[in-house]
Amino acid sequence: MTHRTLGLTSTLLATSLLATPSAQAAEGVGTFDQRCYSDVPLAQDAPANINQLPVEVNADSAEATQDGKAIYRGDVQIFQGIRTLSSKYTELNQVTRDVTAEGNVFYQDGQVTLRSNDALHSNLDTRETRLDKAEYQLHSSPARGKAEHINLNEQKRQLELETAQFTTCPPGQEMWWLKASSVKVDQNEVFGEAWNASLWLYDVPVFYVPYMTFPVKDERKSGLLYPTFGFSSSDGMELRTPYYWNIAPNYDMTLTPRYIENRGTMLQNEFRYMPTEEQKGKLYTEYMGEDRRAKASDANIDSRWLVNLNHQSRLNDDSLRIKADATRVREKDYNYFNDLSPPVSSGVDNQLMQSLTGGVYQEQWNFSGEVRDYQILLPDALEPHQMLPRINYNAYHTGNWYETSLSSELTRFTHASESRKAYTGDRLHLEPELTIPLAKALGYSLESQFKLMYTHYQQEVPSDLDSYYQQQGFGNLSSTVNRTLPSARVKGGLVFDRIGDWNQQLYTQTLEPEFQYHYVPYQNQDNIGLFDTTNMLPDYYSLFSDRRYAGLDRISDANNVSMGLTSRVFDDQSVERVRVTVGQAYSLTKPRVTLLPNQADSSNSRSLLTFEGDVHPSDPWFLKARMLYNTEESQMSLGSSAVEYRQDQFMAQLNYRYVREGNVVVTAPYEQTDMSQLGGLTAIPINQKWQAIAAYYYDLQQSLNIDRLIGLRYDSCCWSLDLVLEQENKPDNVTLTASPETRVGLQFQMKGLGSVGSGTNYTLDTQLLPYTRPFNLND
């Protein structure tokens, strides 16, 4: 029998509000495996006009009584759009507007499913609904639970649950429950409330809090975060208890007391701010009043601290930009990063930079300034010169048949060291440039470029110049130097392609030769100090640069020809499968300019032969190789290679790198030797729930283990456990040695609720070496 009525529309609407507060629990759906969704309904959005849709009622029997009641018995089913309410008995009092549903009460909409073996009571006028002994299941999420009573007031947008439970575990596999005597959610507020909340693992209570709040809307709240802990062989146990302070919607702070068993107590503070959309930044600080372990080895180290600032401002439609990037620790605290592993990057190893830049950027010109300083975390290393300040002006213009530009720089170089005197000076550099494209079309290009490089120096050399600079030949620097050098080069390239057939599959192969001739006359520059100049890292692309050194203090003479060849292979889907490059530069006249005044002239008329190759022969395989080969001495200077296999969740990689002695620029008095290191990494899915990872790096030259890591993960629908063990050679910047360090990480996560644990993370990135994917052409 079918009956139609509009009387239950408000009841269905009121009950559907149950899905509103629970929707927040579904935000973490991405953390759940698809295997958890086999019995979970998919979420559906209700149409905007669902409350105006007609209500259809099906029942085995229906009757109307004289006192104004409509009674439905048997298999009662009520539909309104995607909403469904069913029961064994449903009664509507037309006078009091009360609705009662009893026996196998079932409600479902696009967001939640409710079941009750007891009763549902509602009033269409007050829009208050009560559901007894109910179970709920969120759609598209494993989140579900129970409640002895559910009370809902649609007008006040309030929801109350009595004797409530919550979990994300599948039925019959309840490893954990979160229970509370009372839960209240007010949709007009940002946060809900729970009283007498406790966490249960199986049938054992492990955590209790008399009162707690939780987010109902997508907003943040001040309060304690989950504590984390770890262990290392040198520091012992470690505990962090972070507190989050939601100062304002665009300001927040996280205060983290950190206890390290063998060192002491530290306070970590992260302050984030965004006063406007155009300005944002982060200030991070750490402070430890006394480090017992560090003080035992060095009495001068008492308190330890770190400051890290990152700020960006983009104003006036992005034409005005200001940026601050600074990291600093206490003076002479050389092992801060090795000992305390702060969550900030040091940039270059053992070198902290403090920089403030600002400028105006237009389409055809820009003007900027920067002040920069460095802190070197090595006791015997000389600190670089400070730039206080550097001012740049650059302009560009494109004509019908030419392009012009002007690069200019004015820099004041100072030096902060009082004990080791260094030379200082001012540098003015002007560099107008003219580029004339001689030919440019699909498949070929040829252009010429001309520069005039003028540099003026005003240098100050102290009478007590440090002996290091004296030994390097900087004792006879001129107070005033003017250097003017022209530069000319011609650069061109061709692109050939052909279509081939391999194993009945079409492919496209390219052949791309390129060449460059570059000329700069010789000028003696031994009377100029080195302020910010060093050797360029040799690779394929440096062959076609017009600079031999990085920086302006040395402009090398040049009379050379560079030749290179690139070949690519694309499959029939235009995916690049192979890229191989090889190149070398030939000096028609050997260069005479050297980096150091007392350095011997180069005897090589040919640069290192460069080779780089990336190959992706099939979807599971990735290969990469790089080599720098000295053709005049018939020996390899630098090389690296990696091969990786990926199939579903399985991964295995073998890598190797080699550097010959003297081919690495070292900023400390390390004894240089050949570096020959072999590495292996793997990720293994043991079964649907168990996974394992491992990483191993070994130095063949020194017969030494560099870093070893092994990890195990158990991952079920509602909880996961990570265990990671790592042993590294922890460096000491004072003694320039390394000692074994063992770290243990343990992390337990209750999905949909949070996680407890820290230490070494479950990742293939080790403390010393990150995981690098060998092939990256199409990413």
N, C-alpha and C positions, 0 to 999 in steps of 0.2 A: 504494500500500500504506500502511496506517495502523497505527501501533503506539502503545500508551499506556505510559507509565512515569512514576514520581515521582522518578527518580534525578537529573534535571537541574534540579530546583527551586532548589537552592543556587547552581548556576551562573548561572541567570537572575537570582537575587537579587543575587549579587555584581556581575554586570555592570551592573545597574541603578544601582549606586552611582555610576557615572560621571556620572549626571545631577545628583547632589547638589551637588558643588562648582561646577558650571557654572551652576546655577540663579541664582547671584548675578549673572551676566552678563546675565540676562534682565530685571533690575530696570529697566533703562532702555528698555524696549520702547516706552514712550510717545514717545521721541525719534525713532523710526523711522517713515518714511512707509509707508502701507499697500501701496504699490507694491512694497515689498521683501519682501512675504510671499507672492508668487504661487507660489513653489516651496518654501515652508517649511511643514512639517506643523504643525498646531495642537496646542497643549499639552493633555494630558489627565491628570487625577489618577487614579492607580491606586486601586482599592478597598482598604480596610484589610486584607481577608483574602486578598490576591492570592497570598501565599506558601503558602496552604493549598489553592489551587485546583489541580485536576489538570493534568498536563502532557500535551499531545497531540503526537505525533511523526508526521509524514508523510515518506515517503522512497520512492524508486524501488525500492530493495532493502534488505534487512536480514539480518544473519546474526549468530550467536553462536558464538564460538570456544571451544575446550576450555580455553584459558588464562584464561577469564573476561572476554572482551571482547565488547561489543555494537557492531557496525559498521553504519553507515547510509551508503548511497551514492546518488548521483544528486541529484535535487532534494529536499534535506533541509530540512524546515520544522518548527520546534518552537514550540508556542504555549502560553502560560499567561496567561489573561486578555488584557490589552492588550499583553503582551510577545510579541515575535517574534524568533526566532533562525533564520537560514537559512544553508546552506553547500552545497558540493558533496560534502563528506565529513565525517562526524562519528563519532568513536570514543569509547566509554566503557569504561574498564578497571574492572571490578567489584572487583578485588582492590586495586589502588593508588588507586582512586577518581579517576583522572586522566581529564580530558575534553579531546579535541582536535577542533577544527573547522577545516577547510581549504577554500580555494577560494571566492571570492565570499562571504566571511563578511559577513552583514548582521544587525544587531541594532537593534531599535526598541522603545521603550516610550513612555509618555506625555510624556517630557521630552527625550529625546535619540535621535538616529539615528546608528549607527556602521557604517562600511564598511571592509573590509580585503580585499585581494587575496592576503594571505598566510595567517596562521593565528591561531587563538585557542587558548590552553592554560589549563586550569583544574584545580583539585583541590577535590573536594567536601568533604574533611575540613579542609584548611588554609584553604579558601575564598580561595585566591590565584588571580588571573587575570592572564594576559598576552595582549595583543593587539598584533600587529606590523603596521607600515605602515598605520595606521588613519586614517580621516577621521571627523570628528564634526560634527554639525549640531544646534544647540539648537532646540527646538520653539517656535513663536510668537516667534521672534527671528532676525534675520539673523546672529547670532553663530555662527561655525563655525571649523574649523581642522583641522590635521593633526598627527600625531605618529609618529615612527619606532617607538616602543614605548610601550605603555600598560600599567602594572603596578598591580594593585589588590589590596589585602588587606582583605577584608570584616571579619574579626575585629578588626583594628587600626583599621579605618575610615581607611585611608591610600590615597592615589592618587599615582602618580608618572608623569610624562610625560617622555620623552626626545626631544630634538630636536623640540620642539613649536612650532606656529605658531597664531596667532589673528587673525581679521579679522571685520568685519561687511559686507564688500563682497560683492556677488553673484558667483557663479562666472563667470570670464572678465572681470571688471571689478575685479580686485584692485588698488586704488590704494595700499593700505597693508597691511602685515603686522606683527604683533608676534611676534618669534621669541625662543626661549630654548633653551639647551642642556639644561636640566633644570628641571622644575616639580614641586613636592611639595606635596600638600594633605593635611593631617591634620584629619579632621572633629572631633577632640577639641580642636583649637586654634581660635583666632579668625582667624588669618591664615595664608595659604599663602606659599610661598617660590618664587622663581625665580632661576636663576643664568644669567649671561651673556645678559641680555635686551637686545634691540636693536629699534629701530623702523626699518622699511624703508618708503620711499615708492617705489613701483614696484620697481625693482631696485637702489635706492640706499640704503644705510644712513645714517640721519641722527641717530641717538641710540643711545648704548650705556650700560648700567649693569651692573657685574659682579654685583650682587645687589639684589633688590628683594622686597618683600612686598606682598600684596594681601589684601583682606578676603574671608573665606570665609563668615562669619556677619555678621549685621546689627549690627556693632559698629565702632567707630572706632579708628584707629591714629595715633600720632604720626608725623610725617614731613613732608618737603617737599611742597608743593602745586605745581600748575603755575605757572610764572612768567607774568606779563602785561606787556605793553608798549603804549605809545601815543606820540602825537606831537602837539604844539601849536606854533603859530607863536611864542608868547612864551616857552615853557618848554623847547622842543626835545624830545629823546627822553626817555622815561620808562620805568623798569623796576621791577617789583615781584616779589619772591621770597618768598612767604608760607611760613611754617613752622607746622604744626598740632601742638599739644601736647594729647594726650588725657590730662588729669590724672587723671580718674576718670569713672565713668559719668555723674555729674551735674555735672562741672566740666570745662571745656576752655578753651584759649587759642590765639589765632592771632597770631603775631608776624610782621610784614611789613616788612622793610627796603624802602624806596622811594627810588629814585635818580631825581632830576630834573636833567637836564643843565645848565640855566641857573640852578638854585637851590642844590642841594646834596642831602644825604642825610637822610631822615626815617625814624623808626621808628614804625610803627603797631601798636597792641596792642589786641586785643579779648578780654576775659575774660568768659565766660558761666558762670553758676552757678545751681543749683537744689537747695539743701540739703534741701528737702522739697517735696512737691507743692504746698504752699500758699505757698511763697516762691520767687521767681525774679528774675533780673535780669541786666543786662549793663553792664560798665564798658568804655568805649572811650576810648583816649588816643592822641594823636599828639605827637611831639616832633621838632623840627628844630634842631640846634645852631646853624646859621648859614644864613640865606637870602641868598645873594649878590645876587639880583635885587632883593629888597625892601630890603636894606641900601643898595643903590646909590641908591635914591630917597628913603630915610628912614634916616638914620644911627642913629636911636633904636631901630630894629627890628634885633635881632640874632637871638636864639633865638626860635622860634615854637612854640606848643603849644596843644592843645585837650583838654578833658576832657568826656566825656558819660557820664552815669549814668542808667540806668533801672532802677527796682526796684519790685516789687510784693509785698506780703504780705497774705494773706487768712487770718485766724486765727479760732479759736473759732466754727466753722461759718459763716464768712464775715461774722460780725457785727463783727469788728475788722479794719480795713483800714489799711494803711500804703503810701504811694506816694512815691517820690522821682523827680523828673524835672529834670535839671539839665544845662545845656550852657554852657561858658565857654571863652574864649580869653584870651590874654595881654592885659593892659590896653593900650588904644590900638592894638590890632592890628585896625584897621577893615576891612581887605581880606582877612582870613583865608579866608572862604568863597569870595570871588571868585578868589583866587589858587590855593588848594589843593584846593578841591572835596571836602571830607571827606564820607564816606558816612553822615552824620547830618543830620537835618533841623534847620534853624534856627527852625522854627515860623513865626513872623511874620517877614517880610523885615526884615533888619538889626536883629533884636531877639532876644537869647538870654535864656531864662528859667531861673531856678534855684528850684525849688519842692520843699517837703517837706510832705506832708499825712498826717494820721492821724485816725481817727475810729471811733466805735461806731455801727453802723447797725442799728436795730430796725424792726419793722413800722410802729409808730406814732410813732417819734421817732428822731432821730439827733443826735449830738454830734461835731463835728469841729474840727480846728485846722490852720492852714497858716502857714508862713513862706515868703515869696516875695521874690525880688529879680530885677532885670533888668540886662542889659548891652546897651547900644545901640552898634551898629557904625557910628556916624556921628559925626564929630568935633565938630560944632557943635550937636548935638541935646541937649536937656535929658533927663536920665535920669528915669524915672518914680519915684514914691515906692515905698519898700520896705514890705512888710507884715510886721511883726515883733512879734507875730503877728496872725493873724485867727482868731477863735473863733466858731463858728456852733452854734446850737442850734435845731432845727426839730421841731415836733410836729404831729400830724395826728389828727383824730377825725371819724368819720362817724356821724351820727345817722339817725333815721328820715326826717326831712324837711330835714336841713341837713348841712353840712360845715364844720368849723372847722379852723384851722391857726394856728400861731404861728411866725414867722420872726424870729430874733434874731441879732445880730452885734456883736462887740466887736473893734475893730481898732486897732492901733498903727501909725501911718504915720511912717516916718523917711526921711531922705534922706542918701545917702552922699557927695555932692559937697562937697568942702571949698572949692573955688574959686568955685562958683556957689551961694550960699546960698539955700535954699528953706525955706518954712514947713513945719512938721511938726504932728502932732496925734494925738489919740485920738478914736475915733468909736464911739458906742453906738447901735444901732438896734434898735427893737422894732416888730413889725408883726403884730398879731393880725388874722385875716381870718375872715369869715363868708360862706358861699356858700349860697344857698337856690335849689334848682331849682324854678322856678314851673311848668314844664310840660316833660315829656320823654316822647316816644313816637316810634314809627317815622314818620319824615317831618317832625318838627318838634321844636324845643327852645327853652326860654326859661329863663334863670337870672339872678339878681341877686347882686351881690357887694359887700361893704362891708369897708373897711379903716380902721384907725387907725394912722398912721405917725408914730412918735416917734423923733427923732434928737437925740442930745446930742453936742456937740463941745467938746473942750479943745484949743485951737490955740496954737502958739508961733510967733511971727513975729520973725525976727532983725532987728536994727537995720540990718544991711548986706544986706538982701534983694536978690537979683539984679535987675538992671535989667529983665530980661525980664518978671518977675512984676510989677514996678512998672508997666510999660507996659500989661500986661493988666488992671490995676486991682485987684491983690491986695495993695496996700500998706496997706489999712485993714481987715484982717481982725480980727474980734473974738476975744478970748481964750476966751470961753465963749459957746456958742450952743445954744439949745434950740428945736427946730422940731417942731411937732405939726400934722399935716395929715390930715384925713379924706379918704377916697376912696370913691366909689360908682359902680357901673356896672351896666348891664343889657345882656345880650347874648343874641341869639337867632338862629335860622336855620330855614329850610324846605328841604325836598327834594321836587321834583316830577320825575316821570319819565314818559316815553312811549316806545312802541315804534313804530318807523318802518320804511320799506322803501326801500332805495337799490340800484338796479341788481339787483333781485330778491334782495337779501340783507337779512335783518332786522338791525336795530340798536336799541340802547336809548340814549336821550338823557336826561340829567338837567339840571335847572335848580335851582341851589342859592343862593338869596339869603340873605345874613346881614347883621346890623346890630348896632351897639353904641352906646350912649350912655354917656359917661364924664364924671364931674365931680370936680374937685379945686379947692379955693379957692386964691387967690393968697397967697403969702407971700414977701416979699423975702429972697433968699438970697445977696446980693452979699457978705455978710460971712463966707461960708463958702468955704474954699479948694477947689480941685479936686485930689482925691487919686487917685481911680481912675475918674473919670466922663468920658464923652465922648458924642458924638452917636451915636444908633443908626443902623445902616444901613437906609435906607428900602427897604421892599419891601411886598408885599401883606400879609404876616402882621404886620408892625409896625403896620398900621392898627388892628388889634384888640388891641394890647397896652395895658396901663394905664400904661406908662412912655414918656416922650418921650426920655429920656436913659438910656444904659447906665451904671449905677452909682447910688449913693445921695446924692452930694453935690448934685445938683440934682433936685428933684421938681417938675416943671412943673405950673403951674395948667392946668386943662382944663375945657372946657365944649363938648364936641364930639360930633358924630355921625359914625360911620364906616359906610359902606355898601359892600358887596361882592357880587359875583355870580360864581359858578363854574358852568361847564357842562362835562359830560363826555359822551363817546360811547363805548359798548361794542359790540363786534361780537357776532355770534351765538355766539361761543365765550367770551364774557365777558372778552375782552381789551380793555383800555382803549386806544382809538385816538386820542382827542382829550381834552385838558384845557385850558380857557381860563379865566383869572381876570382880573377887572377890579375896581378899587376905589378909593375916595377918602374922605378924612375932611374934615368941614366944621366949622370953629370958630364956635360961636355967639358966643363972646367970644374975641378974639384973645389968645393966651398972652403973658404979660408976663415970665415967667422966662426968662433967657438963660444960656448956658453961661459966658460971660465977663462980669465986672461992667461993663466999658465997651462991651459989645456992644449994638447997637441992637435994640429990640424987633422981633419979626416983624411984617411988614406984610401977610402972606398970611393970608387967612381960610380957605384951602383947602390941603390937603396936595398933594403931587405925585400925579398920577393914575398908578396902577400898572397895568401890564398884563403878564401872563405867559401864554405859550402853548406847549404841547407837542403835536405832531401826528405820528402814525405811520400815514399813510394806507394803506400797504401794506408788506409785509415788507421790501422793499429801502430804503424811504425813511424818514428821520428828520428832523424839523424842530423847532426851538426858537427862541423869541423872547422878549425881555424889554425893557420900556420904562418909564421914569419921565418923565412929561411935566408941565411947569409950565403949568397952564391959565391962570394969571393973567398970565404973561408970554408965553404962547403960544410956548414953545420946549421942546425936548427936553433933559432934564438928563442922562439916562443911557440907553443902549440897547445891546443885544447880540442877535445872531441867528446861527444856524448851520443849515445844511442838509447832510445827509449821505446818500449812496447806497451801499448795500452789496449785493453780489451774489457769492456764493461767496467767493473770496479777494480780490475787487476792492473797494476802498473809495475814495471821494472825498468830501471835505468842503470847504465854503466857509463861513468865519465872519467876523463883523465885530463890533467893539465901539467904543462911543463914550462919552466922559465929558466933560461940559462943565466948563470951568474953575471951581474953587471947590466942586465936588461930591465931591472926594476929600480925606480927611483925610491930611495929609502931616506926618510927624514929623521933617522936616529942612527946611532953608531952600532947598528946590528952588523954582525959578521955575515956577509952575503955568501950564499952557496946556491948551487943549482936546486931548483924546486921541482920535484917530481911527485905528483900526488894522484892517487887512484881512489875513486869513490863509487859506491853502489847504493841504490835506494830501491825499495819495493813497498807496495801496498797490496795486501793479499786478503780477499774476501773468503774467510774460512767456510762460512755458511751464511744463512740469511741473517743471523744475529751476531755472529762473531767476525771481527776483522783484526788484521795485524799490520803494522808498519815497521820498517827497519831502515836505518841509514848507517853507512860505514865509510869513513874517510881515513886513508892510510898514506903516510909519507914514505915513498920508496927510497928516497935519498938518505933520510935519517933513520929509517926502520922504526917509525914511530906512529902510534895510533893518534890521529888528530881529533876525531869526534866519532862517537858511537851512540846509536839510539835504537831502542826497541820499544814498541808500544802495542797495547792490546786494548780493543774496544768491544764491549758487549752493548748491543743496541736493540732494545725491544720496543714495543709500541709505546709504552708509557714511561720507561726509564732507561737510562744508559749509564755505563761505567767506563771510564778511561783510566788506564794505568800506563805510565810512560817512565822508562828508565834511561837516563843519558849519562855518558861519561865523556867529558871533554878535557882538552889540555888548556886549562885556564891560564891566560897570560898574566905576567907581572911586569908592569911598565917600569918599575924601579930596578929590579934585578935583571930585566930582559930575559927572563926564563919563563917556563910554563910548568904547571904541576897538575896532576889529575884531579878532576872535580866530578863528583857524582851527584846527580840531581834526580829526585823522584817526584813525579806528579801524579796526583790521584784526584779525579773529578767524578762526582756523582750528580746526575741530573734527573730531576723528576719533571718530565715534559709537561708543559702547560702550567707549571708551578714555579720552577726556578732551578738553580744549580748550586751546589756547595763543593768547593775544592779549587785548587789552583796548582802552582808549580809548573813543571814542564808541560806545555800544551800538546795535545794529540795532533801533531803536524809533522811533515817531513822537513820542515825548517829546523835545523839544529842551532845551538847557541852560536856557533862560529861560521856556519855556511848555510845559506838559504837554498831551498830547492828551486831549480831553474828549468823550465821546460825547454828542450833543445831546439824546437822548431817553432817559429812564430811568424811565418810569412803572411798568413791570411787573417791574423787576429788584429 
